[in-house]
Amino acid sequence: MTLSSALIMILIFPKYDLSYLAWICLIPLLISIEGEKFGRSFLNGLITGFIFYAATLYWLVGTLHVYGNLSWLMSIAISALLITYLALFIALFCGITSFFNRYFYSFNIFFIAALWVSLEYLRTYLFTGFPWNLLGYSQWNNLLVAQVSAITGVYGVSFLLVLVNALAAKMISYSLELNHRKQSLKSLEVFAMVLVLVFGYGFIVLARQQGPVKQKLIKTAVIQPNIPPDVKWDAQEKINIMGRYAYYIDRLKNNDLEVIVFPETAIPGLLKYDRFLLDKTTEMAGKSKAYLLVGSVDVVGPGDTRAYTSCFLVTPDGNIAGQYNKGHLVPFGEFVPFRKYLEKIVPVLKEMGDFIPGNSLDLMKTPHGHYGVNICYEDIFPDLVRRLVKNGAEVIVNITIDSWYLDTAAPYQHFYMNVFRAIENRRWVIRSASTGISGYIDPYGNIISQTHLFKPEISIFPVSPENKMTVYTKYGDVFAKLCVLMVILGFTGGLIRRKAVA
């Protein structure tokens, strides 16, 4: 049973993308813990979680070895630690669910779904957060269901999937017991109403998107240069890289473009302080007559070694008119968490420097709309992107590298999470990745353009700046917080019930 759920969960994410299996993926696991005590259920969840995350985050090993300069053994060990940590959330889900099953049956399926969401929400923030492959992300290609995330965030999709799985597991487990069967049927009535509301909402929203576009269209371009990250910092390559960008701009200059997006750290050096890089960049802006969004490293001041990962707005007349400094840094990639403790265990970490985080959500303001930039894996944090939009972003822009992930499922997993950022906020998402995947996603989650991995490509598409705010944009993770509250109340009720039957 445990193995069955793990294997099905693996198949619902890229590159397999069998998203329809998400509606049944937890049934074997939930049946296996029915009637079991906390410890046994916890172990079942831990095994399921470890197999699932090992198979979907396998790319961590190669990334740490190739770009982290760690031995294969050390790369496997560190990956195993992260995978075990993530598996603990599924283990807790199973352990606490078994407690609900034994002591608090009424409307149990809703508590089970709320518990799953509560743990996903915790995973989003605990130890800086790592909300990769949340269950709801499996529905990136099921836009009818995904539309509800404009109200609930991606957590609402996770809730619905677990609700279906929990109800099916309950009805299978209790099909021969009349009393429980009656209770399951009551739950089914409420569940059916939820399902109708979600699918009905999705149908209505998708039907409305077919109407005429009234907003002004901004002609934009995305550049995917396919430059490996370990090459761009070679001093000899600086001229070649800028020459390559100049070639792309030369191809684009007659397209009447208004905004051009370059990937993360596209500029091989400090844009603001390197005269050669600044001159070449302003020359490209002038030639294209477009506003450039360009990734570069920046420092606090001249001669300062404290660095930011940044995005700059360069105007057609050659001025730097805006800057966003990445606020949510990548653990072990841009900083070492718990450095003084971990360095004693893994001495090689002493050689890693730290970037510093930005502390404001600055927008790139142009006459062609306000652009909210997030860098690298900042796009996997729903609330961060939401706050950019609430701050006035009319278009969402994600710039990243992603070559760290090599030719694995990771670039696809990363790209498709942006479908939910588009739907949650009803904004266009423009994405520029150094080696792919780059592209455009419309406010309803339709992938309009998607480039290939490890190929130099240019993509041109008109987008429309939007200014209306969704429920999710206005109020954030209220749904997830309500799920946390439901779990607390359910747990309290379970304790009271346990005392009553003791």
N, C-alpha and C positions, 0 to 999 in steps of 0.2 A: 504493500500500500504506500509506504513512505517513498520508495523508489519511483512508483508510478507518478505521484504528484511532482516530484523533482524533474522527471523527464518531460512531463507535459509542460511545466513552467519554462523549461529551457526552450521549448519549441515555439512559445508565443512571442519571443523577442527576436530582433534581428540577429543573424541573417535569415532565420527560418520564417519569421513573421506569420505564423499560423495563429493569428489573433483570436479566432473563434474558439480555440481550445482554452482560452483564459476563462471561459464561462463554466468549465468543468475541472480546471486544473487542481483545485483544492479538495475536491470531493473525496478522493482516496485517503488523503491525509486526515480530513475531518472525521471520516468513518473510523479510521484506525485509532483515534484518540477518544472515541465515544465510550464513556464509562471508565476510562483509565484514570489513574491518579496523576497528580501534577508531574511527578518525576519522570514517569514513563512517557507522558505526552511531551514534556520538555525535550527529552532525548529524541523522540521521533521528529520533532520540529527542527532540532539542531542538525540531524542527519540530512533531512530534506533541504534545509537552508544551505548547508555546506556544499552539497552536490549541485544545487541550483547556481549558487554564486561562483563556484569553481568553474562551472561550464560557461557562464555568461561573462565572467570577468577574467578569463584565462589570459587575456591580453596583457594583464598587469605584469606578468612574469617577463615577457619579452621587452616591455617598456622599461622596466627597472634594470634589466640586463644591458640593453642596447644604449639607452639614453641616461640611465642612472649610474652606469659604469660599475654595477654590482655583479658579483659572481652569480652563476646560475643558482647555486645553493642558497645564497643570501636572498636572491630575487624570489625564489620559491617560498622561503621562510617568511619574508615580509608579506607576500601576497596571501599566504595561508593565514597569517594573523588577521589581516583585514577581512578575509572571507569568513573566518570564524566569528569575528565581531559582528558582521552583517547577519550571519546565520543565527546569532543569539536573538535577533528580533523575531524571527519565525519560531524559534524555540519558546520564547516568552508568549507569543501568540497562542501556541498550542497548549502550553502549561496553563495559562489563564483561562483559555476556552474550556479546558477540561473541568476547571473549577466552576465555570458558569453552567456547564452541562449537568453537573452533579447537584448544584444547590440553587439554581435560579433559571428555570426553564422558560417562563413566560416571555414571549417575544425575544427569545434567545438569539435568533438569527440577526437581529438588529444590533444587539450588543456585540456579537461576534464581528460583524462588519465594522462597527465603530471602533472595536479594539484594534483591528488591522490598520485602520486609518490613523488611529492614535499613535501606533508604533511607527508608521511611515512618517508621521509628522515629527515625532521625536528623532528619528534618523536624519531628518532634514537639518536639524540644528545641533544635535549632540556632538561634541568634539569637533566643532566647525561644520559638521554636516557632510553627508554623502548620500543624497537622495537619487542615486543612479538606479535605473530600472525599477522604479515604483510600479506596482502592478497595473495601474491605470495607463501607463505609457504603452502597454501592449496594444491599446486600441487606437494607435496613431492613424491607422488606415480604416478605422470604423468611425467615420465622421458623424454618423447619426447619433451615436452614443457620446462621442467626445464633446459635442456642443454644450453639454451640461456643465463643463468646466468653466464656462463664462460666468457661472453662478457659484460653483463650489470649488473651483480649481481642479487640478488633476485628481485630487483626493476623492472627489465625488464619483469619479469613474472607478477608482479602486473600491470604494464602498459598494457600488452597484455589483461589481464582479464578485466580491466576497459574499454579498447578500444572496446572489443566485447559487453560488457554490454551497453556502451554508444551508439554504432551504432544501436543495436537492439532497444533501447529505442527511439532513434530519428526516426527510420523508422516506429515504431508503432505510435508514436505521430503525425508524419507528413504524414502518408500514404494517407490521403485524400486531401492533399494540393499539387498541381502540382509543384509549384515553389520549395517548400521545398523538395519534392520528388526527383527532379532533383539534388538538392544539396546533398541529402543523397546518391544518386547513385554515385556521384563523389567521395564522401568520401569512399563509398564501394569499388571502384576501388583501391584506395590507400591502404585501409585496407586489401583487398584480397592479395595484393602484400606483405604486412608485414607478414600476416599469412603464406603465402607460404614460405617466407624466414625463418621464425622461425621454422616451422614444417620440412622444408627441411633440415635445419641445424641440427636439432635434429635427424632426420633419418640418416643422413650421419655419425654423430658422434657416434651414438649407433651402427651402422653397423661396424664401424672401431674398436670398442672395442673388437670385437670377435676375433681379431688377436692374434697370439702367444705372450706370455709375454716374453720380452727380458731382463727385469731388474732382478737384483738379488732379490730373495725372502728372507725376514727376518722372522724367526719363532717367533711369539710373543704370549703372553698370557695376558688376562685381568682377574683380580680378583674382584668379587663382593661379599663382605663378609656378607652383610645384617646385619650391626651393626647400631642400631639407634643412632643418634647424641647425645641424652641426656644420653646415657649410657657410651660412650667412655671416658668421662672426669671424671668418677668415679675412684678414685685411686685404689679401690679394683679390678676394672675390667681390669686394665692395663696389668696384667700378663695373664689374660684369652684371651684378644684380641690379644696380641702378640703370644700367643700359638696357636690361631686359624690360624693366618697368617703362622706360622711355619708348621702347618698341611697342608695348601694349597701348600706351597712350597715343602713339602715332596712328595705330589702327583704329582707335576710338574717336579721334579728334573731329571727324566729319559727321558724327552721329547726333549732334546737338544735345549732348548729355548735360544734365544739371547736377548730378551727384555721382561720384565714383568711389567705391568702397574697396580698400586694400585689406589684406589679412593682418592678424596680430603680429607685432614686431616685423612688419614688412620691411621697414627701413633698417639696414644693417649697422646700427650705431645710434648715437644720440642726435636726434633730428635737430633739436634746438641749439646744440653746441658744436656740431660738425658743419663747417661752412660748405663743404662739398655736398653733403647730403641735403642740407637746407636749400642750396641753390638748385640742385637737380629736382627737388620736390616742387619748389615754387615754379620752376620752368615747366614742369608737367602740368601744374594747375593752370598756368597761363596758356599753354598750348591747347589744352582740352576745353578751356573756358568753363570748367566745372568746379564744384566744391569737392575737395578730396577728404575722405575719412581714412586716415593713415595710422596704422599701428607702429609704435616705436617704444623704445625704452627711454625713460627720463630719469633725472636725478633731482634731489631736493634743491641743489644749487651748484654753481661751478666748483669743481674740485671735490664735491661731496660724493661719497661712495654709496650712500643710501639711494636705492633705485626703485622706481615705479614701473609697472607695465602699463603703458598709456595708449590712448588714441587721440590724435590731433585732427582738428578741422583746419584745413588750409584753403583759403579763398582763392578765386581765380586771379586776383591781383597779387597773390603771393604772401598774404599775411596769415599768421596763425591766429585764428579767431576763437578757438575753443580747445579744451583739453579735458579728457576724462581719465582718471587714474583708477585702475582696477582695485576694487575694495575687498573682494572675497578671493583670497589667495589659495593656491593649490598646495595642500600639505605635502611635504617632501619634494615638491617641484619648485615652489617659490619661497617656502619657509619650512623650518623644521619644528613641529609642535613638541612641547615638552623636551626641548633641546638638551638641557643640562642632565636630564635623566637618560635619554635615549643615546646620547653620545658615549656614555659609559658602556652600553650594550653593543652599539654599532659604531665603532670608531670612525668609519668612513664618513659619517654624517658631519664630522668636524670640518670637512673640506667643502661642505655646501654652504653657500652664502644665503642670506635672507633678503627678499624684496620687502618693501613696506607697503601697507595697504592705503589706498585712498580713502578719504572720509566724507566724500560728498557725491551726490548723484547729478553731476553736471551734464547738461544737454548740449548737443551740437546744434546750434540755432542758425538756420540758413533762411534765405527768402523762399526756399522751396520746402519748408517744413522743419519741424524740430525732431531731431534724431536722438533716441535713447540708446546709447551703446553699452553693451555688456561684453566682457572679454573672456574668452576661453570657456571654462566650465561654469562661469557665473550664470549661464543660461539654464542650468539645471535647477536653479533655486527660484521657484515661482514667485515668492514674495519680493525678491530683489528686482526682478523685471517688472513686477506690478508697481513697485514704488517709482521706478523710472517713468512709467506711463502716467501714474498719478501726478508726477512732478511736471508733466506737460509733454512727454514724448508722443509724437504723432506717428512715428515709424520706429520699429525696434530693429536694431542692428547688432548682430553677433559677429565678432571677429575672433578667429581662433587659428591654431596651428594644426593640431590633430595628427600630424605625422608621427607624434610620439607613440601613437597606437599601432603603427605599422599597418600591414594589410590584414586587418582582423575585423571582427564584428563591431568593435568600439566606435569607429567613425559613423557607422550607420545608427547605432544606439544613440549617439550624441546628437546627430542631426535631427532624428525623428522626434526627440523631446521638444524641439522648437515648435512642432505642430501645436502643442498645448500652450506655449507662450503666446502664439498668434491668437488662438481661440479664446483663452482666458481674458485677453485684453482687447480683442477685436482690432488688432493692428497687423499691418504687413510686417513680416520678418524678412530682413535681408541678411544673408549670411555669406561671409567671405572666409574661407579656410585655406591656408597656405598650400596644402596638398589635397584638399577635398575633405568633406563634401561641402560645396558651396551651393547657393541657390536662393530661391524666393518661395515664401509661403504666404498665402493670402489670409485675411482675417477670419476665415472659416476653416482653416487648416488644410486647404488644398495645396499640394506641392506643385507650384507652377513651373519651377525649373530646378533641376538637380544635376550637378556635374559628376564626373567620374573621379575615382580616386587616382592620385599620382599621375594626373595629366594636366598640362598647362591649358587653362580654358578661360574664356571671357564670356560672361552672360549679361545680356542687356534686357531690361524689362521696365515698364512704367508702373509705378506704385502710387497709391493715393494716400496722402496724410489723413489720418482720422483723429477726431477729437472727442467723440462720445465715449463715455466710460461704462464699462460693464459693472454688474453687481460685484464680481470678484475684484475688479480694479478699485472700486470705491471702498469695499469693506474687508478685503483680504481674506485670510484663512479662518473666517468665522465658522464655516462648516466643519473644518478639522477641529477647531476648538470645541464645538458642540459635541463632536464625537468623543473628545477627551472627557468632557463633562458627563456624557452618557455612560462611559466606562466607569468613572468614579462613582456615579450613582448606582450602577449595576453591581459593582464590587461591594459597595456598602450594603446594598440589598441582599447580596449573597451571604455576607457575613451575618446579617441579622437572621436570615433563613437558617443558616448553619447552626446558630445558637438555639433557634427555636426547635430544630429537629434533634439536637444533641441530647 
